[in-house]
Amino acid sequence: MSKKLRNLAFTLIEILVTIAIISLLAAALAPAILRARQAARRALCISNLRQLYHGMLYYCDDHDDVFMPSASFGFDLILPYLDDEKEITRCPMIDDYYDEGVFSYGYNELLSSKRLSQVTTSYTDTILFCDSDRSLVYYQDDPALSRHGKIGYAAYLDGHVSFIDTRYLWPGSRSGGDREASPF
């Protein structure tokens, strides 16, 4: 090999150093990419809950201000108001855990088949939907899940969506909560 060709070639050390630098940069960027991905998923979860809230409002509007019954075991009754987008009923923080027909947001069972006028608690304090392990949430048995770190998200009757510390929700449940259930 001529001397000119040898000067153009990389040595093994140069290649290894280049690979090491690229690996370090990738390792440094990975947490930032993960945080950005989680932030996008949180935003999508909030959007899903808002859409569920609006779907319920449309349902109530068409059914004399009565909330959907819990006997539907899911969101089949409000899916038509959501353009039948079933993905809205799944928290984006779970990749493929849930099968068809199972939902990752819970509906406050205490509102089941009630009229809006029967709700005597503050709309800002009454949860309509929240992160859950089931499609129905009954405060003693079904804790909200902490899919987003140590918090979950909830949509309230006044339309706002915010994070909730799951320990705050239900007494005597697996969530370890200390908040009393809201009577009507």
N, C-alpha and C positions, 0 to 999 in steps of 0.2 A: 504494500500500500504506500502511496506516495506521502510525503510529508504534508503536502497541502490538504489531502483528504483527512489525515489524522487530526488536524487542527479544527476541522468543521464538526467532528463527531463529539458527542457528549460522553463524559466518563461515567462510570457506574456511580461514583460518589455524587456527581452533579445531579443525576437522575434521582437518586435516593433523597437528596436534600430537597429537590423540587417536590417530590411526592410528600415528604414530611411537612413542608410548608403548606401545601394544599390541604393536607389532612388537618393541620392545626386550624386553618381558616374555616374549614367545614365544621369542625368541632365547636369553634367559637360562634358560628352562625346558627347552629342547630337549635339552641335554646330560644333565640330570638324568633326563629321561624315557628317553633312550637308555640310560643306565646301569641304570635300573630294568628296562628291557626285556631287556638283556643278562644281568642277574642272574637274572631269571625264566627265561631260556633256559638258563643254566648249571644252575639247579636242576632243570629238566626233563631236561637231559642226564644229570645224576647219577641222577635217578629212572629214566630209561630203562636206564642201565647196571645199576642194582640189579635192575630187573625182568628184564633179560636173565640176570643171575646166578641169580636164583631160577628162571627158566625152565630154565636148564641143570641146576640141582640137581634139579628135578622130572624132567627127562629122564634124568639119571644114576640117579635112584631107580628109574625104570621100566625101565632097561636095565642092571641088574647093576653099577652104579657105573662105567659106561663113558661117557666123553664122546662127544658126537656126532662123526661122521666129517667131515672137511673136504670130502669129495667132494660134500657136499650144496650147496656153494657158496652159502651163505646160511644163513638161520635157519629154513628151512622145517620142520626137524625139531623145533625148540622153539617155533615159533609156536602150536601147539595148547596149549602150557602157558602162553601169554601171551594167551589168548582171541583168537587170530588178529589181534591189534592190530599191524599192520605199521608204524604210526607209531613204535612203540617202537624199531624198528631204524634210525631216522633221527635224527641229531643235529639239534636244533631250530635250531642256528646256521646251517644251510643252508636257504634258503627253498624253492627249487624246482629245484635242480641235479640231484637224483637222480630217475630214472624208476622206474617200477614194477619191482620185482624186484632193484633194486640197493640196497645197504645202506651206511650211513656208519659203522658200527662194525665193527671187525675182531675175529675170533675167533683166539685163539692156536693156530696150526696145530700147534705142538709138542704140544698136548694131544689132538689128533685121535685118536679111537678108543682112547685110553689109559684104563686103569682109574685110579680115584682112588688106589689103593694103589701105583701106579707113579710117582706124583709124589714125587720125593725132595727137591725144593727146598722152602723154606719157603712155606707157603700165603700168608703176608703179603707175600711178594716175587714171587709168580707171578701174572702178569697173565692174566686169562681173556678179557676184552673190552677194547677201547680205541677211541678215535676213530681212524678209519682211512679210507683212500681206497678200500678194498676190503673184501669180507666175510671174507677170510682174511688173516691177517698172518703172514708169514714174515720173520724179523728182517732178512735181508739186502736184501730187495727192497721192503718196504712200510713206510714210515715212518708213525708216528702223525701226525695232522695237528694243527696249532695253531689250531683254530677259535676258541678262547677266549682271544684275546690270543696270548701266546707259550707257551701250555700246551695240553695235551689232558687228557682224563679217562680213567681206567682203572678197571675192576672187577677186583679180585683174588680169588684162590681162597678167602680167608678171609671174603669178603663185603663188605669195605670198598671204597669208591670214593673215589679221591683224584685230585688233579691231578698231572700229570707234565710235566716239561720234556721235550719230544720229543727234545732232543739227548742225553738220558740213556739212551735206549733201545737203539739198535742201532748197532754199529760198521760202518763201511764202507757205510752206507746214505745215502740222500738226506737223512736227518734229521741227519746229522753226529754221531750218538751215540757215546758212549764206553763204554757198558755191555756187558759180555760176555753172550751168550745163556745162559739158564739150562738146563743139561742135566738129564735125568731120571735 
